Amino acid sequence: MVKFVRCNALLSLAQDANGKGCRYVSKGASDDDVLKEMSGHINSVHKLDANDMKLNIMASIKTNNG
């Protein structure tokens, strides 16, 4: 089971470091793993304080049982 969240689900129309639509996907075995990885991405690429987005990230996490 893999948990994941897509950056473009959190930040509509956000651009990545290359100026293109951000398609980053954070994956992990637990919600905490996904939150940590996505928080790092949001801080480094989008220059946003991930603490302000913690609840949005947690609410957007999906599970792939495939």
N, C-alpha and C positions, 0 to 999 in steps of 0.2 A: 504494500500500500504506500503510495506516494502522495504527499500533500504539496500543494503548489498555489501560487498566486501570480498573476500577470501584472506587470507595471501599468500597462495601458488600461487595466480595469480600475486602477486607483487614480491615475493621472491622465485623464483623457487628453489626447493630442500632445502629450509631452514628447520632447525630442531627446534622442540619445546623444552621446558624446560626439557623434558624427553629423548631427543635425537632421537625422531621419527620425521617423516615428519610432518611439521606444517599444521594443518587443521583448524586453527582458522578462524572464520567468524565473522566479525563485522556487526551488524545490527542496524538500526535506522529509525526514521520517516523522517529524512532529511539528505542531503549530509553532513551538518555540524556535525550531531550526529555520522554518520558513520566515518567521518574523525577524530573526537575527540577520539572515541573508538579505531580505528585502530592505531592511532598515539601512544596512550598509550601502546598498545600491542607491536608495533615495538620497542618502546623505552625500555620497561621492559624486554621483552623476547629475542629480537634479538640484543639489545644494539646498535641500529642505530638511528641517528638523524632523526626523522620523518619530520622535516622541509625540509630536502633535498628530501623527497619522497612525499610531499604534492600533487604535480601535478600528479604523477603516481597514487596515491590513488584516487584522484578525477576522473581521466580518467577511472579507473577500476570499479567504483561504478555501480551496476546494480539495476534494480527495479523489484520486484516480485509483480504483481498485484493480485495474487491468493488470 
